[in-house]
């Protein structure tokens, strides 16, 4: 009598996780996050809902892990901000890539759902920041520190606060639908963040650097 090999629990678990990831992403895309349920994910994946609750605490946790897995498989890991010596050009280049990713239909709906739910669920919000945003934010901050060493940014500027000048408006506009997301928009954010709203030195009379026109 030939002994049958024991079932491989690890492979079975991996298949179940993949089915759950796919089901969560598909349902959010088809019916929206509010109508997606753990029961619905389980039914689509062909597993019991107790399986999901054994691995995750909520549908938001499932979606976050599914989104991270999708990003990894699609080569969407956080990218380094280039350092060509031109800070404005480097920031514009990486923000254009960000716009393209945000508008990718595979990622748009689940990432928007996670961002919106993170505003309501503080624990999830911290997880989204730590796992989705923080790796990219660190790279922006590193590029701004490099610019400080090169004299392109004032030494007293806090890079973590400064990066919010162009990252936060993009996130807010996307989440609140206050306007289109485009390369032109992010290029403008960089210009405003780096140069401010006051007239530039070359636009004001000589002898008054950094100030507006002198009165009579």
C-alpha positions in Angstrom: 0.0 0.0 0.0 1.5 3.4 -1.1 1.2 6.1 1.5 -0.3 9.3 0.2 1.6 12.5 0.9 0.2 14.6 3.7 -1.6 17.8 2.5 0.7 20.8 2.3 -1.0 23.2 4.7 1.3 26.0 3.7 0.4 25.8 0.1 -3.2 25.6 0.9 -3.0 28.7 3.1 -1.2 30.6 0.4 -3.9 29.7 -2.2 -6.6 30.8 0.3 -4.8 34.1 0.9 -4.5 34.7 -2.8 -8.2 34.0 -3.4 -9.1 36.3 -0.5 -6.9 39.1 -1.8 -8.4 38.8 -5.3 -12.0 38.6 -3.9 -11.5 41.7 -1.8 -10.1 43.8 -4.6 -12.7 42.6 -7.1 -15.6 43.3 -4.8 -14.4 46.8 -3.9 -14.1 47.6 -7.6 -17.5 46.1 -8.5 -19.7 47.3 -5.6 -17.7 49.8 -3.6 -16.1 49.6 -0.2 -19.2 50.3 1.9 -21.1 47.4 0.4 -18.2 45.0 0.6 -18.4 42.6 3.6 -16.3 39.9 5.1 -19.1 37.5 4.2 -19.0 38.6 0.6 -15.2 38.3 0.4 -15.4 34.8 1.9 -18.1 33.7 -0.5 -16.2 35.1 -3.5 -13.0 33.4 -2.4 -14.6 30.1 -1.6 -13.6 30.0 2.1 -15.4 30.3 5.4 -15.6 33.7 7.0 -13.9 32.2 10.1 -10.8 31.7 7.9 -10.7 35.4 7.2 -11.3 36.4 10.9 -8.5 34.0 11.8 -6.0 36.1 9.8 -7.5 39.6 9.8 -9.6 41.7 12.2 -11.8 43.5 9.6 -12.5 43.9 5.9 -10.2 47.0 6.0 -7.3 44.9 7.1 -8.0 42.4 4.3 -8.1 45.2 1.7 -4.9 46.8 3.0 -3.0 43.6 2.8 -4.5 42.8 -0.6 -3.5 46.2 -1.9 0.1 45.9 -0.6 0.3 42.5 -2.2 -1.0 43.9 -5.5 1.5 46.8 -5.4 4.4 44.4 -4.9 3.3 42.1 -7.7 2.9 45.0 -10.0 6.3 46.5 -9.2 4.8 49.4 -7.4 7.2 49.5 -4.5 8.2 52.9 -3.2 10.7 54.5 -5.5 13.7 56.7 -4.8 13.4 60.4 -5.6 16.1 61.1 -8.2 19.0 63.4 -7.3 20.1 65.1 -10.5 21.1 68.3 -8.8 17.9 70.0 -9.8 15.5 69.7 -6.9 12.5 71.1 -8.8 12.9 68.8 -11.8 13.4 65.8 -9.5 10.3 66.5 -7.4 8.2 67.1 -10.6 9.4 63.8 -12.1 8.6 61.7 -9.1 5.2 63.4 -8.6 4.3 62.7 -12.2 4.9 59.0 -11.6 2.7 59.3 -8.5 -0.1 60.8 -10.6 0.1 58.0 -13.1 0.0 55.4 -10.4 -3.0 57.1 -8.7 -4.9 57.1 -11.9 -4.1 53.4 -12.7 -7.5 51.7 -12.6 -6.1 48.7 -10.8 -5.1 50.8 -7.8 -7.4 53.8 -7.9 -10.5 52.4 -6.2 -8.8 50.3 -3.4 -6.3 53.0 -2.5 -9.0 55.7 -2.4 -11.1 53.4 -0.2 -8.3 52.8 2.2 -7.5 56.6 2.4 -11.2 57.4 3.1 -11.6 54.7 5.7 -8.4 55.7 7.4 -10.0 59.0 8.2 -12.7 57.3 10.1 -10.7 54.5 11.7 -7.6 55.9 13.5 -5.9 52.5 13.8 -6.3 51.8 10.1 -5.2 55.3 9.3 -1.9 54.8 11.2 -1.4 51.5 9.4 -2.1 53.1 6.0 0.5 55.8 6.7 3.1 53.3 8.1 2.8 50.8 5.3 1.7 52.8 2.3 2.9 56.3 2.8 5.9 56.4 5.1 8.4 54.6 2.8 7.8 57.3 0.1 7.7 60.2 2.6 11.2 59.1 3.9 12.5 59.3 0.3 11.1 62.8 -0.2 12.7 63.9 3.1 16.0 62.4 2.1 16.0 64.3 -1.2 15.2 67.6 0.6 18.1 67.0 3.0 20.4 66.5 0.0 19.1 69.8 -1.4 19.9 71.4 2.0 23.5 70.1 1.8 23.7 71.6 -1.7 22.4 74.9 -0.6 19.1 74.7 -2.6 17.0 74.6 0.6 17.5 76.8 3.7 19.3 74.8 6.5 16.7 75.5 9.1 13.8 74.0 7.1 12.3 70.8 8.5 12.2 68.4 5.5 9.2 66.5 7.0 7.1 69.6 7.2 8.4 70.9 3.8 7.3 67.8 1.9 3.7 68.4 3.0 3.6 71.5 0.9 3.4 69.3 -2.3 2.3 65.9 -1.0 -0.7 66.9 1.2 -2.5 69.0 -1.4 -2.3 66.2 -3.9 -3.8 63.7 -1.4 -6.5 66.2 -0.4 -7.5 67.0 -3.9 -7.7 63.3 -4.8 -9.7 62.3 -1.8 -12.2 65.3 -1.9 -12.5 65.5 -5.6 -11.8 69.2 -5.6 -10.1 69.2 -9.0 -8.3 67.1 -11.6 -5.1 65.3 -10.8 -2.6 65.9 -13.5 1.1 66.4 -14.2 0.4 70.1 -14.7 -1.1 70.3 -11.2 1.8 68.6 -9.4 4.3 70.7 -11.4 2.5 73.7 -10.1 2.6 72.4 -6.5 6.3 72.0 -6.7 6.7 75.6 -8.1 4.6 77.1 -5.3 6.3 75.0 -2.6 9.8 75.9 -3.7 9.3 79.5 -4.7 6.3 80.6 -2.6 3.8 83.2 -3.7 5.9 86.4 -3.3 7.6 87.9 -6.3 10.9 86.3 -7.1 14.2 88.2 -6.9 14.5 88.7 -10.6 11.0 90.2 -10.7 11.6 93.0 -8.2 13.7 96.2 -8.5 17.5 95.8 -8.0 18.6 96.6 -4.5 15.5 95.0 -2.9 16.2 91.2 -3.0 13.3 89.1 -1.8 11.0 92.0 -1.4 8.2 93.5 -3.4 8.4 96.9 -5.2 9.4 99.7 -3.0 6.8 102.4 -2.4 7.4 106.2 -3.2 
